[in-house]
Amino acid sequence: MKEGYRFVDCDMHIMEPPDLFDKYLDPEFKPRVTSSLRRMEGGATGMRGRPTWYFDGQPLSNDGNVSQYNRTRGPLVSQRANTTVMFAVERGYDAGAQVMGMAMEGIDIAVLFPTIGLSFMARDNMDPQFSAAICRAYNDWLHDFVQYSPDQLKMAAMLPVHDVNLACAELHRCVKEYGAVGAFVRPNYVNGRYWHSNYWDPLYSLLQELNVPLCFHEGTGSYYSTIEPRFGENRFMRHVASHSTEMQLALIALMLGGILEFYPRLRVAFLEAQSWWVPGLLGRIEWDLRQHHQADALGFLAGHWREFDAVHASPPCQDFSVATRKEHGTGWLLKATLTFLRGEVTIPWVVENVPGAPLVPHYRLCGCMFDLPRLRRERWFETSWGCLAQRAMTHDHSFETVSVYGNNGNRAERQTAMGIDWMSRAELSQAVPPVYTTYLGRHLRLMIKERVDQ
């Protein structure tokens, strides 16, 4: 507690002990892990005396390879040595030192993530069984570590991402047996699969079922990074780019790849990446969405129409509209939608567009056919069942009518004419009057009932 407030640190780091794998790794895999210790004098304070591990003879981090000719960083790091953590260095960064540090900072609860361990999984084509053994060893050690003060120290389980089934098994074990409150992965492209791949569906499903978040945490030096090679030996540039850019790419995959839609209770954390980039990214998504969401709807329709009782489609009409009088480039969507519905879909369907569009106008509806006498907004509808009944269309020219298109005109007048009191001008120009929908909906319900009765 600090100044009367309780604090939770959702991304606090531990320092892995030099004997982690000696004590916790399955004996079968111990020959594949070798290590050495960093010097105790000079360099970054936190890394003094810390282990340098090698998996199958390869360093955990690619930093050394990338920065092999950089001789300036070491002295600079020594200049800014953090003497306030010497108490932890002297204690070997044990759990007692962790809790002492939390007390100094006024932190009540901390979720723990690795330091050197950020690089344990940071490579492609790692033997899945070796990957799983490394994660088990780390998670077993971390579980013992948090027992020092389990009400304050919480574990995020490291997952072996080189095999989704092994990742699920380790997640289930750590949550059920160890009380893990999250699952740690890096946001990078791994083994040729990104985070919107169907490959990860079992993991997302289990995370949702167990109600624990997937915690993305980036670091530098990964062998499989597609970002870092651009910046060579400049670790400053690599560190800035990897921590923010990789997170943005992962969020794009989850959001636009449909993961958050198909797993609505899935929780995801993006750690040590700040949040300045989120509004800009969301703004870009919103801007692009206007251009792409119609095409995405076709893909969704193809994969999911069997889950519904009926389909209503309103592909873009601009290419066929007399009002716009210019080609918009989206006319193919109407043709593609009709081709798919006519040839593949066996449930009732309705497609709406403007007069002159290349569809079969089983229904031609306008405001004059309903209680909207001022509205001139004819729309054509092709349906899977043809036409049950068509009202007469007789425009009354004895008073001024309202045509709704574009972003011009009086909004209140348009709303009254359309029978819609909740839309903006731009939304009104794309809308179908609710009375049209109600009229067609009654006929559609009859088709659905007839199909159910059969």
C-alpha positions in Angstrom: 0.0 0.0 0.0 1.2 3.5 -0.8 -0.4 6.8 0.2 -3.6 4.9 1.2 -3.9 3.0 -2.1 -3.5 -0.7 -2.8 -1.4 -1.5 -5.9 -1.2 -4.6 -8.2 1.8 -4.9 -10.5 0.6 -7.0 -13.4 4.1 -7.4 -14.9 6.8 -7.8 -12.2 9.9 -9.7 -13.2 11.8 -12.4 -11.2 15.4 -13.3 -11.7 15.9 -17.0 -12.5 18.4 -18.8 -10.2 21.6 -20.3 -11.7 20.6 -23.8 -10.5 17.0 -23.7 -11.9 17.6 -26.5 -14.5 19.9 -28.4 -12.2 17.1 -28.8 -9.7 13.9 -28.7 -11.7 14.6 -30.0 -15.3 13.7 -33.6 -16.2 17.0 -35.6 -16.1 16.3 -36.8 -19.7 16.9 -33.2 -20.9 19.7 -32.0 -18.6 22.5 -32.8 -21.1 20.9 -30.4 -23.5 21.3 -27.4 -21.2 24.7 -25.9 -20.4 25.5 -22.6 -18.6 28.0 -20.2 -17.4 27.8 -17.3 -14.9 28.2 -13.6 -15.6 30.8 -11.6 -13.7 29.9 -9.9 -10.4 31.7 -6.6 -11.1 30.5 -4.1 -13.8 27.7 -4.4 -16.2 24.0 -4.1 -15.5 23.5 -4.5 -11.7 20.6 -6.8 -12.1 22.5 -9.3 -14.3 25.6 -9.6 -12.1 26.3 -13.2 -11.3 23.3 -14.3 -13.4 23.5 -17.4 -15.6 24.0 -17.5 -19.3 22.2 -20.7 -20.5 22.6 -22.5 -23.8 20.0 -24.9 -25.2 21.4 -27.5 -27.5 24.6 -25.5 -27.6 22.9 -22.3 -28.8 22.6 -19.1 -26.6 19.1 -18.3 -25.4 19.2 -14.8 -26.9 20.4 -13.8 -30.3 21.5 -10.4 -28.9 25.1 -11.6 -28.6 25.3 -12.6 -32.2 23.7 -9.4 -33.4 25.8 -7.1 -31.2 29.1 -9.0 -31.4 31.0 -5.9 -32.6 29.3 -3.4 -30.3 31.9 -2.4 -27.7 30.2 0.8 -26.4 27.1 -0.5 -24.6 29.0 -2.3 -21.8 30.7 0.7 -20.3 27.5 2.8 -20.7 25.5 0.2 -18.8 28.1 0.1 -16.0 27.7 3.9 -15.7 24.1 3.6 -14.8 24.4 0.7 -12.4 21.3 0.5 -10.1 22.7 0.4 -6.6 19.3 0.3 -5.0 18.8 -3.4 -5.9 22.1 -4.5 -4.3 20.2 -6.0 -1.4 18.5 -8.3 -3.9 21.8 -9.2 -5.7 23.3 -10.1 -2.3 20.3 -12.4 -1.5 20.4 -14.0 -5.0 17.1 -12.5 -5.9 15.2 -14.9 -3.7 11.5 -14.6 -2.9 12.3 -12.7 0.3 14.1 -10.0 -1.8 11.1 -9.9 -4.1 8.7 -9.2 -1.3 11.1 -6.6 0.2 11.3 -4.8 -3.1 7.5 -4.8 -3.3 7.3 -3.3 0.2 9.7 -0.5 -0.9 7.6 0.3 -3.9 4.2 0.0 -2.1 3.0 -2.9 -4.2 0.6 -5.3 -2.6 0.2 -8.0 -5.2 2.5 -8.9 -8.2 2.0 -11.2 -11.2 5.4 -12.6 -12.0 7.1 -12.9 -15.4 10.6 -14.2 -16.4 13.7 -12.1 -17.2 16.2 -14.4 -18.8 13.3 -16.8 -19.3 11.7 -14.4 -21.8 14.1 -16.0 -24.3 13.5 -19.7 -23.3 10.9 -20.2 -26.1 12.2 -17.5 -28.5 13.2 -19.7 -31.5 11.5 -21.7 -34.2 11.7 -25.4 -34.7 12.5 -26.2 -31.1 12.0 -29.9 -30.1 8.4 -29.7 -28.7 9.2 -32.2 -25.9 12.3 -30.2 -24.9 10.3 -27.0 -25.1 7.7 -28.5 -22.8 10.3 -29.8 -20.4 11.9 -26.3 -20.1 8.5 -24.8 -19.3 7.7 -27.4 -16.7 11.0 -26.8 -15.0 10.5 -23.0 -15.0 6.8 -23.3 -13.8 7.8 -25.8 -11.1 10.4 -23.4 -9.8 8.1 -20.4 -10.0 5.4 -22.3 -8.1 7.9 -23.0 -5.3 9.0 -19.3 -5.4 5.6 -17.9 -4.9 4.9 -20.1 -1.9 7.0 -17.7 0.2 4.0 -15.3 0.2 1.2 -16.8 -2.0 -1.2 -13.9 -1.2 1.3 -11.4 -2.7 3.1 -13.4 -5.4 1.1 -14.8 -8.3 2.5 -16.9 -11.2 2.0 -16.6 -14.9 2.7 -20.0 -16.5 5.2 -20.2 -19.3 3.7 -22.1 -22.3 5.6 -24.4 -24.7 4.4 -22.7 -27.9 6.1 -25.2 -30.2 3.2 -27.6 -29.8 -0.3 -26.4 -29.1 -1.4 -29.6 -27.4 1.6 -29.6 -25.0 0.9 -25.9 -24.4 -2.7 -26.8 -23.4 -1.5 -29.6 -21.1 0.9 -27.3 -19.3 -1.7 -24.5 -19.0 -4.2 -26.9 -17.5 -1.6 -28.3 -15.1 -0.4 -24.9 -13.9 -3.9 -23.5 -13.4 -5.4 -26.5 -11.7 -2.4 -27.6 -9.6 -0.5 -24.4 -9.1 -3.2 -21.7 -9.2 -1.6 -19.8 -12.1 -3.4 -16.6 -12.9 -2.2 -16.1 -16.4 -0.3 -17.7 -19.3 2.9 -16.1 -20.7 3.8 -16.2 -24.4 5.8 -13.9 -26.7 3.8 -12.1 -29.5 6.2 -13.3 -32.3 5.5 -15.4 -35.3 6.4 -18.9 -34.2 7.0 -22.0 -36.4 5.3 -20.2 -39.4 2.0 -19.7 -37.5 0.6 -16.4 -36.3 -2.0 -15.8 -33.6 -5.1 -15.8 -35.8 -4.2 -19.3 -37.1 -6.8 -22.0 -36.5 -3.8 -24.0 -35.0 -4.3 -22.1 -31.7 -8.0 -22.7 -31.3 -7.5 -25.4 -28.6 -5.4 -23.0 -26.6 -7.9 -20.1 -26.9 -10.8 -22.4 -26.0 -9.0 -23.7 -22.9 -7.9 -20.2 -21.8 -11.6 -19.1 -22.1 -12.8 -22.2 -20.2 -10.2 -21.7 -17.4 -10.9 -18.0 -17.3 -7.2 -16.9 -17.3 -5.7 -14.3 -19.6 -3.2 -14.9 -22.4 -0.3 -12.5 -21.5 1.9 -11.3 -24.4 5.3 -10.1 -23.3 8.0 -9.2 -25.7 11.7 -9.0 -25.3 14.7 -8.5 -27.5 17.1 -11.1 -29.0 14.5 -13.6 -30.3 15.8 -15.8 -33.1 12.5 -15.7 -34.9 11.8 -12.0 -34.8 10.9 -10.4 -38.1 11.3 -6.9 -36.7 14.7 -6.9 -35.0 16.9 -7.8 -38.0 16.1 -4.4 -39.6 18.1 -2.6 -36.9 21.3 -4.6 -36.7 23.5 -3.9 -33.7 21.6 -1.0 -32.4 19.8 -2.6 -29.4 18.1 0.7 -28.5 16.3 0.6 -31.8 15.6 -3.1 -31.6 14.2 -2.7 -28.1 11.9 0.1 -29.0 10.7 -1.6 -32.2 10.2 -5.1 -30.8 8.2 -4.1 -27.7 5.7 -1.9 -29.4 5.5 -3.2 -33.0 5.2 -6.9 -32.1 2.3 -6.1 -29.8 0.5 -4.2 -32.4 0.8 -7.0 -34.9 -0.5 -9.5 -32.4 -3.5 -7.3 -31.5 -4.2 -6.9 -35.3 -4.2 -10.7 -35.6 -6.5 -11.3 -32.6 -9.0 -8.5 -33.5 -9.2 -8.7 -37.3 -8.5 -12.4 -37.4 -11.7 -13.0 -35.5 -10.2 -14.6 -32.4 -11.9 -12.1 -30.0 -15.2 -12.6 -31.9 -15.1 -16.4 -31.8 -13.8 -16.5 -28.2 -15.8 -13.6 -26.6 -14.7 -14.4 -23.0 -11.0 -14.7 -23.9 -8.9 -12.1 -22.0 -5.6 -10.9 -23.4 -2.9 -8.7 -21.8 -0.2 -6.8 -23.7 2.6 -6.2 -21.2 5.6 -3.8 -21.1 4.4 -2.1 -24.3 2.7 1.0 -22.9 -0.7 2.0 -24.5 0.1 5.1 -26.6 -0.3 3.0 -29.8 -3.7 1.7 -29.1 -5.9 4.7 -30.1 -3.9 5.1 -33.3 -4.2 1.5 -34.2 -8.0 1.4 -33.5 -8.4 4.5 -35.6 -6.6 2.9 -38.5 -8.8 -0.3 -38.1 -11.9 1.8 -38.2 -10.7 3.7 -41.3 -9.9 0.5 -43.2 -13.0 -1.3 -42.0 -15.1 0.8 -44.3 -13.3 -0.5 -47.3 -13.0 -4.2 -46.3 -15.8 -5.3 -44.0 -18.1 -6.1 -46.9 -15.7 -8.5 -48.5 -15.0 -10.1 -45.1 -18.8 -10.6 -44.7 -18.7 -12.9 -47.8 -16.2 -15.1 -46.1 -18.2 -15.2 -42.9 -21.3 -16.1 -44.8 -19.6 -19.0 -46.6 -18.4 -20.5 -43.4 -21.4 -19.9 -41.1 -24.7 -19.6 -42.9 -25.8 -23.0 -41.6 -25.8 -21.6 -38.1 -28.7 -19.3 -38.9 -32.4 -19.5 -39.8 -32.2 -16.9 -42.6 -29.9 -14.5 -44.4 -30.4 -10.8 -45.3 -27.7 -9.2 -47.4 -27.3 -5.6 -48.5 -24.2 -5.4 -50.7 -22.9 -1.9 -51.7 -25.2 -0.2 -54.2 -23.0 2.7 -55.4 -22.1 1.1 -58.7 -25.8 0.8 -59.7 -27.1 4.0 -58.1 -28.4 6.8 -60.4 -27.9 9.3 -57.5 -24.1 8.8 -57.3 -23.5 8.6 -61.1 -20.0 7.2 -60.7 -18.4 3.8 -60.4 -17.5 2.9 -56.9 -15.7 -0.4 -57.6 -17.9 -2.6 -55.3 -20.5 -3.9 -57.7 -18.8 -7.3 -57.8 -19.9 -7.9 -54.2 -23.6 -8.0 -55.2 -22.9 -10.4 -58.0 -20.7 -12.6 -55.8 -23.3 -12.6 -53.0 -26.1 -13.6 -55.3 -24.0 -16.3 -57.0 -23.3 -17.9 -53.6 -26.8 -17.6 -52.2 -28.4 -18.9 -55.3 -26.0 -21.9 -55.6 -25.2 -22.9 -52.1 -27.6 -21.6 -49.4 -30.6 -23.7 -48.6 -32.2 -21.5 -45.9 -34.4 -18.5 -46.8 -32.6 -15.4 -47.9 -33.2 -11.8 -49.0 -30.9 -9.5 -51.0 -31.5 -5.7 -51.1 -30.3 -3.2 -53.6 -31.3 -0.1 -55.7 -33.4 -0.1 -58.9 -31.4 -1.2 -61.9 -29.1 -3.5 -60.0 -28.5 -6.9 -61.6 -30.9 -8.9 -59.4 -34.4 -10.3 -59.8 -36.8 -7.7 -58.2 -39.3 -10.1 -56.5 -40.3 -7.2 -54.3 -40.1 -3.5 -55.3 -40.8 -1.3 -52.2 -41.1 2.5 -51.7 -42.3 4.9 -49.1 -45.6 5.6 -51.0 -46.6 2.0 -50.4 -46.5 2.5 -46.6 -47.2 5.3 -44.2 -44.2 7.3 -45.5 -45.8 9.3 -48.3 -43.0 11.9 -48.7 -40.3 9.3 -49.0 -39.0 8.6 -52.5 -36.6 5.6 -51.8 -37.4 2.7 -54.0 -35.5 -0.5 -53.2 -35.5 -3.9 -54.9 -35.3 -7.2 -53.1 -34.5 -10.7 -54.5 -35.6 -13.6 -52.3 -35.1 -17.3 -52.3 -38.9 -17.8 -52.4 -40.0 -15.3 -55.0 -42.8 -13.0 -54.1 -45.8 -13.7 -51.8 -47.5 -10.4 -52.4 -46.6 -7.1 -54.0 -48.2 -3.8 -53.0 -49.0 -1.3 -55.7 -46.5 1.5 -56.1 -48.3 4.8 -56.8 -46.2 8.0 -56.1 -48.3 10.9 -55.1 -46.9 14.0 -56.7 -49.3 16.5 -55.1 -46.7 17.5 -52.4 -42.9 17.7 -52.1 -41.1 14.4 -51.7 -37.8 13.7 -49.9 -35.0 11.7 -51.5 -32.4 10.4 -49.1 -28.9 9.9 -50.5 -25.4 11.3 -49.9 -24.6 13.5 -46.8 -26.5 16.6 -47.8 -30.0 17.6 -46.8 -31.8 18.3 -43.6 -31.3 15.5 -41.1 -34.6 16.0 -39.2 -36.5 16.0 -42.5 -34.8 12.8 -43.6 -35.4 11.1 -40.3 -39.1 11.9 -40.5 -39.4 10.8 -44.1 -37.6 7.5 -43.4 -39.4 6.7 -40.1 -36.0 6.6 -38.3 -35.2 9.0 -35.5 -31.8 7.7 -34.3 -29.4 7.9 -37.3 -26.9 10.5 -38.6 -27.1 11.8 -42.1 -24.5 9.4 -43.3 -26.2 6.5 -41.7 -29.6 7.5 -43.2 -28.1 7.5 -46.7 -27.2 3.8 -46.3 -30.4 2.7 -44.5 -33.4 0.7 -45.5 -36.6 2.1 -43.9 -37.8 -0.2 -41.0 -41.3 -0.5 -42.6 -39.7 -2.3 -45.6 -37.9 -4.7 -43.2 -41.1 -5.3 -41.3 -43.0 -6.1 -44.4 -40.4 -8.5 -45.8 -39.8 -9.9 -42.3 -43.4 -11.1 -42.1 -43.0 -13.0 -45.3 -39.6 -14.3 -44.2 -41.1 -15.7 -41.0 -43.7 -17.6 -43.1 -40.8 -19.2 -45.1 -38.9 -20.1 -41.9 -42.0 -21.6 -40.4 -42.7 -23.6 -43.6 -39.1 -24.9 -43.6 -39.4 -25.9 -39.9 -42.7 -27.7 -40.5 -41.2 -29.7 -43.3 
